[in-house]
Amino acid sequence: MIPILFLAPFPGMADLATAIANKMGVQVIVEVTDDAQAKSVVKKYPDTEVVVSRGGVAEQVRSFDNLTVVEITMSVNDLLSVLSRLTGQGIRRIGIASRANLFDGTMGDFCIADTEVSIRSCIDEREIQQTVLQFFDQRVEAVIGCRMAYETARECGLVAELLDSSAVSIRKAIEEAVRILKAKESEKLQAAQLMAIINNIEEGVIAVTDDKKVSFYNNLAKRICTEPNKKLTFAHIVDLLNYRNQEKIVTINGNSVLARIIPLEFNNKKRGDVITFQEVTSIQAFERKIRFSSYQKGLYAKRSFDDMITQSAVMNQLITKAKNYATYKSNLLIYGETGTGKEVVAQSVHNHSKYHKGPFVSVNTASIPPSLLESELFGYAEGAFTGARKGGKQGLFELAHGGTIFLDEIGELTPEIQSRLLRVLQEKEIMRIGDDKIIPVDVRIISATNRDLFEQVKNGAFRQDLYYRIHVLGLRIPPLRERAEDIPLLFDYFVKRMSAKEGKNVKISTGAMKVLTAYSWPGNIRQLRNIAEVVTYCGNELIEPEHIADVLREQETRVEHSKLITIPEGGSLKQMETEIIKCLLSKYTSDEVCRQLGISRVTLWRKTKEMFQ
């Protein structure tokens, strides 16, 4: 802490101040000085911020801008003590002369018992001297005052008493100085912290006064506003003041920046403006990071209703209904055949909803083994099972908080997962596996299936209460054969997009379009896109009917063959079982094979082990 400077007008006060400061444990530099030498003494200690003094000395050092002056006040007790001592000596006419700041400018003649007391407040030492001489002419017997009054009274042969400050007054002054010094240190620390923050944020900050002069700027603002010749100029900034409460993109020294002008108000009065700006390249970099992070996590919905290509009435009605449903929070079930674009609709609903700023978490429940699906959806606590990640793991419902979770192929859920999911829908809260804490979630649930869930409910394969929970709102995506007018439009779109990537200009004949329109498209839009990709890469500049027919025939043949399992003639039952398992394992996961055959994983492991012995 920078020491306090105590300026005493006479040695006695200096000694008393030193003793008090030592007892308080406060570092104080004590100097004895008069009014004339006060400034020169202060200059000897340039780091001092607080000065304790009184009278004329205090008045002199007030002229320093960087100093805070704490004055030692005179208490009534101090004055009465001196008066009592003088009256005890039989003195009945007493004069008091001092600087105005010792008695708050008090003046006048008073009669206390049989004693006449005259108080005079003076502006400088010359006036104090003249006042004492007047007291002498008025036959005053004793003078109480500061150093100058004391010395002048002694020269006139009068009884003289120093207007001394008591230990209590000096202690209070030092305590006040310590308090002010601590406050200054705290202000400096806060100012340093604020400057560190302002100079390290990714925004330029400039403060402008009412007369359009720059009063403050941070490091980023300095860098952007420094011209190539190293000259710092804010000419571009002043021009922005015409756009208060707005955002504007401007170019400063070749840098494109997004500037915002904020009026600065203090005590209900405008006191200038604050201009903040960001480099456009920096904004773009942040956006790329956010997008990249979102894509990495799969929490970003890329599709919107504008991406849906259609000219059919049934699809336009569907889009209108979907946009309306998007504005609500209710759970939505999207159903339709494989390849009709259920996820595209789900992403479009999310981007059109109030949750569009939140995450979009897509989960294909059929692609995750049932043994892992529960931990993926709801997460787990640390130590919940062997191999559990340290610290636990967030589930997909937690990741989707504030957004949308899309549960694709929901008809594949096991009864156990259906029960857990029902609780989430009812309570809007989840509990991680192995944990005892409830975690509330705000998430909209969109489900999708290509199965007849109502039929599954009747067969007992799907919980009825869960069905009515997920199917508050419903959207049926029509198969491609029910919107045949969209087939040429979609096929032409796919071909143009793919041929553009290869630098080609593939055309489609009228006959080829007729073949496309007449086909039933069991694989819907997904199959249509695959056909477009194959014929585009075949090398023909014009797609004819035979090209379409060849690709369709080849696909159908492949599908038919893929459904066949060849059993060697005369083979044993064991060999038949082996061929069936081999065929299923070539197409499906182990869990799916177990499900289709109705056996456990242990049984499947044992049978496959026997196959290779």
TITIMAR-473654 format. One line per 2 residues: number of its first residue (from 1); for each residue x negated, y, z negated of C-alpha. Coordinates in nm, 2 decimals. Each point is the difference from the previous one (the first is absolute). Layout:
<drendrens>
NUM) X:Y:Z; ...
</drendrens>
This chain:
<drendrens>
1) 0.00:0.00:0.00; -0.13:0.35:0.08
3) -0.08:0.18:-0.33; 0.21:0.28:-0.13
5) -0.17:0.34:-0.03; 0.08:0.19:-0.32
7) -0.09:0.37:0.01; -0.02:0.15:-0.36
9) -0.01:0.38:-0.05; -0.22:-0.04:-0.31
11) -0.22:-0.27:-0.16; 0.23:-0.09:-0.28
13) 0.27:-0.12:0.24; -0.25:-0.19:0.20
15) -0.12:-0.20:-0.30; 0.36:-0.07:-0.10
17) 0.09:-0.11:0.36; -0.30:-0.23:0.01
19) 0.09:-0.17:-0.32; 0.37:-0.05:0.10
21) -0.10:-0.14:0.34; -0.24:-0.25:-0.16
23) 0.26:-0.11:-0.24; 0.25:-0.05:0.29
25) -0.26:-0.19:0.20; 0.04:0.24:0.29
27) -0.29:0.11:0.22; 0.00:0.39:-0.02
29) -0.27:0.24:0.11; 0.01:0.30:-0.23
31) -0.15:0.34:0.09; 0.01:0.34:-0.18
33) 0.06:0.29:0.24; 0.17:0.34:0.02
35) 0.22:0.13:0.28; -0.28:0.13:0.21
37) -0.20:-0.33:0.01; 0.30:-0.24:0.02
39) -0.01:-0.04:0.38; -0.37:-0.07:0.02
41) 0.03:-0.27:-0.27; 0.28:-0.17:0.19
43) -0.21:-0.01:0.31; -0.26:-0.20:-0.19
45) 0.25:-0.29:0.00; 0.14:-0.03:0.35
47) 0.17:-0.34:-0.07; 0.21:0.13:-0.29
49) 0.37:0.01:0.07; 0.14:0.11:-0.34
51) -0.12:0.29:-0.22; 0.12:0.06:-0.36
53) -0.04:0.36:-0.12; 0.20:0.30:-0.12
55) 0.04:0.37:0.03; -0.22:0.19:0.25
57) -0.22:-0.30:0.09; 0.31:-0.20:0.10
59) 0.12:0.29:0.21; -0.34:0.02:0.18
61) -0.02:-0.37:0.10; 0.36:0.00:0.14
63) -0.14:0.14:0.33; -0.15:-0.34:0.09
65) 0.24:-0.18:0.23; -0.11:-0.35:-0.10
67) 0.02:0.04:-0.37; 0.29:-0.05:-0.25
69) -0.03:0.22:-0.30; 0.14:-0.11:-0.34
71) 0.04:0.29:-0.24; -0.05:-0.03:-0.37
73) 0.31:0.16:-0.16; 0.02:0.18:-0.33
75) 0.24:-0.15:-0.24; 0.20:0.20:-0.26
77) -0.19:-0.19:-0.27; -0.33:0.12:0.14
79) 0.11:0.37:-0.02; 0.17:-0.03:-0.34
81) -0.30:-0.16:-0.15; -0.22:0.31:0.09
83) 0.27:0.25:-0.11; 0.03:-0.18:-0.33
85) -0.37:0.02:-0.06; -0.01:0.38:0.08
87) 0.30:0.09:-0.21; -0.15:-0.19:-0.28
89) -0.29:0.24:0.01; 0.25:0.30:-0.04
91) -0.01:0.10:0.36; 0.34:0.16:0.11
93) -0.07:0.13:0.35; -0.10:-0.27:0.26
95) -0.05:0.03:0.37; 0.00:-0.30:0.24
97) -0.16:0.04:0.35; -0.04:-0.28:0.25
99) 0.06:-0.12:0.35; 0.36:-0.02:0.10
101) -0.01:-0.38:0.06; -0.08:-0.06:-0.37
103) 0.33:0.13:-0.12; 0.21:-0.02:0.32
105) -0.02:0.37:0.05; 0.15:0.09:-0.34
107) -0.03:0.36:-0.11; 0.14:0.22:-0.28
109) -0.03:0.13:-0.36; 0.13:-0.21:-0.28
111) 0.04:0.03:-0.38; -0.05:-0.33:-0.19
113) 0.08:0.06:-0.37; -0.21:0.31:-0.08
115) -0.25:-0.06:0.29; 0.00:0.18:0.33
117) -0.10:-0.22:0.30; -0.06:0.14:0.35
119) -0.03:-0.25:0.29; -0.15:0.11:0.34
121) -0.04:-0.22:0.31; -0.27:0.11:0.24
123) -0.09:-0.08:0.35; -0.39:0.00:-0.03
125) -0.29:0.06:-0.24; -0.01:0.37:0.07
127) 0.36:0.05:-0.11; -0.06:-0.22:-0.31
129) -0.30:0.23:-0.09; 0.22:0.32:0.04
131) 0.28:-0.16:-0.20; -0.23:-0.07:-0.29
133) -0.13:0.37:0.01; 0.36:0.11:-0.01
135) 0.06:-0.22:-0.31; -0.30:0.17:-0.16
137) 0.15:0.35:0.07; 0.33:-0.12:-0.14
139) -0.18:-0.10:-0.32; 0.06:-0.37:0.04
141) -0.19:-0.18:-0.27; -0.06:-0.34:0.17
143) 0.00:-0.14:0.35; 0.08:-0.35:0.11
145) -0.10:-0.09:0.36; -0.22:-0.17:0.25
147) -0.37:0.03:0.03; 0.01:0.35:0.15
149) 0.25:0.13:-0.26; -0.21:-0.16:-0.28
151) -0.32:0.16:0.11; 0.15:0.35:0.06
153) 0.17:-0.01:-0.34; -0.32:-0.08:-0.17
155) -0.18:0.29:0.18; 0.28:0.23:-0.13
157) -0.05:-0.12:-0.36; 0.33:-0.18:-0.01
159) 0.07:-0.33:-0.16; 0.00:-0.24:0.30
161) 0.14:-0.36:0.03; -0.03:-0.22:0.31
163) 0.33:-0.12:0.14; -0.11:-0.36:-0.02
165) 0.17:-0.31:0.13; 0.06:-0.27:-0.24
167) -0.11:-0.36:0.04; 0.36:-0.10:0.08
169) 0.03:0.25:0.29; -0.34:-0.11:0.14
171) 0.10:-0.37:-0.02; 0.33:0.06:0.17
173) -0.18:0.19:0.28; -0.25:-0.29:0.05
175) 0.28:-0.26:0.00; 0.18:0.20:0.27
177) -0.33:0.02:0.20; -0.04:-0.38:-0.02
179) 0.36:-0.05:0.11; -0.04:0.23:0.30
181) -0.33:-0.17:0.09; 0.16:-0.34:0.00
183) 0.29:0.13:0.21; -0.24:0.14:0.25
185) -0.19:-0.34:0.01; 0.33:-0.18:0.06
187) 0.10:0.25:0.28; -0.34:-0.06:0.16
189) 0.04:-0.37:-0.01; 0.35:0.02:0.15
191) -0.13:0.24:0.27; -0.29:-0.24:0.08
193) 0.24:-0.30:0.02; 0.24:0.20:0.22
195) -0.29:0.10:0.23; -0.12:-0.36:0.02
197) 0.35:-0.11:0.10; 0.05:0.28:0.25
199) -0.34:-0.04:0.16; 0.04:-0.38:0.04
201) 0.36:-0.03:0.14; 0.05:-0.07:0.37
203) 0.16:0.34:0.05; -0.13:0.35:0.06
205) 0.13:0.26:-0.25; -0.02:0.38:0.04
207) 0.15:0.26:-0.22; 0.09:0.34:0.16
209) 0.10:0.32:-0.18; 0.29:0.22:0.09
211) -0.24:0.23:0.20; -0.10:-0.31:0.21
213) -0.35:-0.04:-0.16; -0.13:-0.35:-0.08
215) -0.05:-0.04:-0.37; -0.08:-0.37:-0.02
217) -0.09:-0.30:0.22; -0.12:-0.35:-0.06
219) -0.28:-0.20:0.17; 0.21:-0.15:0.28
221) 0.15:0.34:0.09; -0.36:0.14:0.01
223) -0.12:-0.27:0.23; 0.29:0.04:0.24
225) -0.01:0.38:0.00; -0.37:0.01:0.06
227) -0.08:0.08:0.36; -0.28:-0.18:0.20
229) -0.23:0.30:-0.07; 0.04:-0.07:-0.37
231) 0.22:0.31:-0.05; 0.29:-0.04:-0.24
233) 0.32:0.17:0.13; 0.37:-0.03:-0.10
235) 0.14:0.20:0.29; 0.21:-0.30:0.12
237) 0.14:-0.04:-0.35; 0.14:0.35:-0.03
239) 0.20:-0.06:0.32; 0.18:-0.29:-0.17
241) 0.17:0.22:-0.26; 0.28:0.06:0.25
243) 0.11:-0.36:-0.05; 0.08:-0.01:-0.37
245) 0.17:-0.32:-0.13; -0.08:-0.17:0.33
247) -0.24:-0.25:0.15; -0.20:0.09:0.31
249) -0.27:-0.17:0.20; -0.28:0.24:0.09
251) -0.36:-0.03:0.12; -0.28:0.14:-0.21
253) -0.35:-0.01:0.13; 0.09:-0.29:0.23
255) 0.18:-0.20:-0.28; 0.37:-0.07:0.03
257) 0.16:0.05:-0.35; 0.35:-0.03:-0.14
259) 0.04:0.32:-0.22; 0.27:0.07:-0.25
261) 0.05:0.35:-0.15; 0.14:0.02:-0.35
263) 0.10:0.34:-0.16; -0.16:0.04:-0.34
265) 0.23:0.14:-0.27; -0.10:0.10:-0.36
267) 0.24:0.15:-0.26; 0.27:0.01:0.27
269) -0.21:0.21:0.22; -0.18:-0.09:0.33
271) -0.37:0.01:-0.05; -0.13:-0.12:0.34
273) -0.01:-0.34:0.18; -0.17:-0.33:-0.02
275) -0.09:-0.17:0.33; -0.06:-0.38:0.01
277) -0.11:-0.19:0.30; -0.11:-0.34:0.11
279) -0.20:-0.10:0.30; 0.22:-0.18:0.26
281) -0.27:-0.27:0.05; 0.01:-0.07:-0.38
283) 0.38:-0.03:0.00; -0.02:-0.24:0.30
285) -0.27:-0.21:-0.18; 0.22:-0.03:-0.31
287) 0.29:-0.10:0.21; -0.21:-0.27:0.17
289) -0.11:-0.13:-0.33; 0.36:-0.02:-0.13
291) 0.13:-0.17:0.31; -0.29:-0.24:0.01
293) 0.05:-0.09:-0.37; 0.38:-0.05:0.06
295) -0.06:-0.22:0.31; -0.25:-0.20:-0.19
297) 0.24:-0.07:-0.28; 0.29:-0.06:0.24
299) 0.20:0.28:-0.17; 0.09:0.20:0.31
301) 0.30:-0.02:0.22; -0.11:0.07:0.36
303) 0.34:-0.02:0.17; 0.29:0.24:0.02
305) 0.34:0.02:0.17; -0.17:0.19:0.28
307) -0.20:-0.31:0.09; 0.31:-0.20:0.07
309) 0.05:-0.04:0.38; 0.36:-0.05:0.09
311) 0.28:0.11:0.23; 0.27:-0.25:-0.13
313) 0.30:0.12:-0.19; -0.04:-0.28:-0.26
315) -0.35:0.11:-0.09; 0.09:0.37:-0.01
317) 0.28:-0.09:-0.24; -0.25:-0.20:-0.21
319) -0.25:0.29:-0.01; 0.28:0.24:-0.11
321) 0.11:-0.24:-0.28; -0.37:-0.06:-0.10
323) -0.07:0.38:-0.03; 0.31:0.04:-0.22
325) -0.11:-0.30:-0.22; -0.35:0.15:-0.03
327) 0.14:0.30:-0.19; 0.12:-0.23:-0.28
329) -0.20:-0.19:-0.27; 0.21:-0.33:0.02
331) -0.17:-0.32:0.09; 0.01:-0.09:0.37
333) 0.01:-0.34:0.17; -0.11:-0.01:0.36
335) 0.09:-0.33:0.18; -0.05:-0.12:0.35
337) -0.18:-0.26:0.21; -0.37:-0.04:0.01
339) -0.17:0.27:0.21; 0.28:0.26:-0.01
341) -0.21:0.26:-0.17; 0.12:-0.01:-0.36
343) -0.32:0.15:-0.15; 0.01:0.29:0.26
345) 0.35:0.08:-0.13; -0.12:-0.03:-0.36
347) -0.29:0.24:0.06; 0.23:0.24:0.18
349) 0.24:0.00:-0.29; -0.28:0.07:-0.25
351) -0.14:0.29:0.21; 0.35:0.15:0.02
353) 0.07:-0.04:-0.38; -0.08:0.21:-0.30
355) -0.27:-0.25:-0.07; -0.20:0.08:0.31
357) -0.28:0.16:-0.19; -0.04:-0.31:-0.21
359) -0.17:-0.33:0.10; 0.15:-0.26:0.23
361) -0.09:-0.35:-0.12; 0.08:-0.28:0.25
363) 0.01:-0.36:-0.14; 0.05:-0.31:0.22
365) 0.12:-0.23:-0.27; -0.02:-0.30:0.23
367) -0.37:0.05:0.06; -0.10:-0.01:-0.37
369) -0.01:-0.34:-0.18; 0.28:-0.02:-0.26
371) -0.26:-0.06:-0.27; -0.16:0.34:0.07
373) 0.30:0.20:0.10; 0.11:0.08:-0.36
375) -0.34:0.14:-0.10; -0.01:0.20:0.33
377) 0.34:0.15:-0.05; -0.02:0.07:-0.37
379) -0.37:0.01:-0.08; -0.17:-0.17:-0.30
381) -0.17:0.10:-0.32; -0.37:-0.07:-0.08
383) -0.05:-0.37:-0.10; 0.35:-0.10:0.12
385) -0.15:-0.31:0.17; -0.33:-0.14:0.10
387) -0.16:0.22:0.26; 0.21:0.30:-0.08
389) -0.18:0.33:0.08; -0.15:0.19:-0.29
391) 0.23:0.28:-0.10; 0.30:-0.17:0.17
393) 0.15:0.10:0.33; 0.28:0.22:0.12
395) 0.29:-0.17:0.17; 0.15:0.11:0.33
397) 0.30:0.15:-0.18; -0.23:0.22:-0.20
399) -0.19:0.11:0.31; 0.34:0.09:0.16
401) 0.10:0.23:-0.28; 0.15:0.31:0.14
403) 0.04:-0.15:0.34; 0.14:-0.31:0.18
405) -0.07:-0.37:-0.03; 0.09:-0.21:0.31
407) 0.06:-0.37:-0.08; 0.00:-0.18:0.33
409) 0.13:-0.35:0.04; 0.17:0.03:-0.34
411) 0.19:-0.32:0.07; -0.32:-0.20:-0.06
413) -0.02:0.09:-0.37; -0.01:-0.28:-0.25
415) 0.27:-0.01:-0.28; -0.25:0.11:-0.26
417) -0.10:0.31:0.20; 0.36:0.08:0.07
419) 0.07:0.01:-0.37; -0.29:0.24:-0.07
421) 0.10:0.22:0.29; 0.35:0.02:-0.12
423) -0.12:0.15:-0.34; -0.20:0.26:0.19
425) 0.30:0.10:0.20; 0.22:0.02:-0.31
427) -0.24:0.17:-0.25; -0.23:0.19:0.24
429) -0.29:-0.12:-0.20; -0.26:-0.28:0.02
431) -0.22:-0.20:-0.23; -0.34:-0.12:0.11
433) -0.07:-0.37:-0.04; -0.16:-0.07:-0.34
435) 0.09:0.35:-0.13; 0.26:0.12:-0.25
437) 0.03:0.36:0.13; 0.29:0.12:0.20
439) -0.09:0.23:0.30; 0.28:0.21:0.15
441) -0.01:0.03:0.38; 0.18:0.24:0.23
443) 0.01:-0.17:0.33; 0.25:-0.06:0.28
445) 0.03:-0.36:0.12; 0.05:-0.09:0.36
447) 0.03:-0.37:0.08; 0.01:-0.18:0.33
449) 0.08:-0.35:0.11; 0.07:-0.20:0.32
451) 0.21:-0.25:-0.20; 0.36:-0.01:-0.08
453) -0.03:0.09:-0.37; 0.37:-0.03:-0.06
455) -0.01:-0.36:0.12; -0.30:-0.06:-0.23
457) 0.20:0.14:-0.29; 0.28:-0.25:0.08
459) -0.26:-0.28:0.02; -0.15:0.10:-0.33
461) -0.34:0.09:0.15; 0.03:0.37:-0.08
463) 0.14:0.16:-0.31; 0.33:0.17:0.05
465) -0.07:0.28:-0.25; -0.33:0.07:0.18
467) 0.17:0.01:0.34; 0.25:0.26:-0.11
469) -0.28:0.20:-0.16; -0.22:0.02:0.31
471) 0.30:0.03:0.24; 0.15:0.33:-0.13
473) -0.05:0.15:0.34; -0.05:-0.22:0.31
475) -0.14:0.05:0.35; 0.03:-0.27:0.27
477) -0.26:0.03:0.27; 0.15:-0.13:0.33
479) -0.20:-0.25:0.20; -0.14:0.12:0.33
481) 0.27:-0.20:0.20; 0.27:0.23:-0.16
483) -0.18:0.31:0.12; -0.10:-0.11:0.35
485) 0.00:0.35:0.13; -0.31:0.06:-0.22
487) -0.20:-0.28:0.16; -0.13:0.18:0.31
489) -0.07:0.31:-0.21; -0.20:-0.19:-0.26
491) -0.18:-0.21:0.25; -0.10:0.30:0.21
493) -0.13:0.17:-0.32; -0.21:-0.29:-0.10
495) -0.15:-0.05:0.35; -0.09:0.37:0.04
497) -0.16:0.02:-0.34; -0.21:-0.32:0.05
499) -0.10:0.08:0.36; -0.10:0.35:-0.10
501) -0.25:-0.15:-0.25; -0.15:-0.20:0.28
503) 0.00:0.28:0.25; 0.25:-0.17:0.22
505) 0.33:0.11:0.16; 0.22:-0.31:-0.01
507) 0.34:0.02:0.15; 0.31:-0.21:-0.05
509) 0.22:-0.11:0.29; 0.38:0.02:-0.01
511) 0.02:-0.38:0.02; -0.23:-0.04:-0.30
513) 0.22:0.23:-0.20; 0.31:-0.21:0.09
515) -0.18:-0.32:-0.12; -0.08:0.17:-0.32
517) 0.35:0.13:-0.06; 0.15:-0.35:0.07
519) -0.22:-0.18:-0.25; 0.13:-0.06:-0.35
521) -0.32:0.10:-0.19; 0.02:-0.23:-0.31
523) -0.32:0.17:-0.13; 0.16:0.35:0.05
525) -0.22:0.31:0.03; -0.31:-0.19:-0.13
527) 0.03:-0.25:0.29; 0.07:0.28:0.25
529) -0.32:0.18:-0.10; -0.20:-0.32:0.03
531) 0.13:-0.06:0.35; -0.08:0.36:0.10
533) -0.35:-0.04:-0.13; -0.06:-0.33:0.19
535) 0.13:0.13:0.34; -0.19:0.33:-0.04
537) -0.33:-0.18:-0.04; 0.06:-0.25:0.28
539) -0.16:0.23:0.26; 0.31:0.07:0.21
541) 0.07:0.36:0.09; 0.37:-0.08:0.05
543) 0.19:-0.23:-0.23; 0.23:-0.23:0.20
545) 0.28:-0.24:-0.12; -0.23:-0.30:0.04
547) -0.26:0.15:-0.24; 0.27:0.04:-0.27
549) 0.14:-0.35:0.07; -0.35:-0.16:-0.02
551) -0.08:0.16:-0.34; 0.34:-0.09:-0.14
553) -0.02:-0.36:0.12; -0.35:-0.04:-0.15
555) 0.11:0.14:-0.34; 0.31:-0.22:-0.01
557) -0.21:-0.31:0.08; -0.24:0.08:-0.27
559) 0.28:0.04:-0.25; 0.15:-0.33:0.09
561) -0.33:-0.18:-0.02; -0.08:0.16:-0.34
563) 0.31:-0.16:-0.14; -0.11:-0.35:0.09
565) -0.19:-0.24:-0.23; -0.16:-0.29:0.19
567) 0.01:-0.34:-0.18; -0.23:-0.27:0.14
569) 0.20:-0.31:0.12; -0.01:-0.28:-0.24
571) -0.13:0.22:-0.28; 0.06:-0.07:-0.36
573) 0.22:0.22:-0.23; -0.32:0.12:-0.16
575) -0.13:0.12:0.34; 0.33:0.18:0.07
577) -0.03:0.18:-0.33; -0.35:0.10:0.08
579) 0.09:0.14:0.34; 0.29:0.20:-0.15
581) -0.22:0.15:-0.27; -0.27:0.09:0.26
583) 0.25:0.17:0.23; 0.16:0.20:-0.28
585) -0.34:0.11:-0.15; -0.10:0.13:0.34
587) 0.30:0.24:0.00; 0.08:0.08:-0.36
589) -0.17:0.07:-0.34; -0.04:-0.28:-0.26
591) 0.28:0.15:-0.21; 0.24:0.01:0.30
593) -0.09:-0.36:0.09; 0.08:-0.10:-0.35
595) 0.33:0.18:0.01; 0.10:-0.16:0.33
597) -0.10:-0.36:-0.10; 0.13:0.04:-0.36
599) -0.32:-0.10:-0.16; -0.24:0.16:-0.26
601) -0.34:0.15:0.08; -0.17:-0.28:-0.19
603) 0.18:-0.26:0.22; -0.10:0.19:0.32
605) -0.36:0.02:-0.12; 0.00:-0.37:-0.07
607) 0.14:-0.09:0.34; -0.24:0.22:0.19
609) -0.29:-0.14:-0.19; 0.11:-0.35:0.10
611) 0.03:0.11:0.37; -0.37:0.08:0.02
613) -0.14:-0.30:-0.19
</drendrens>
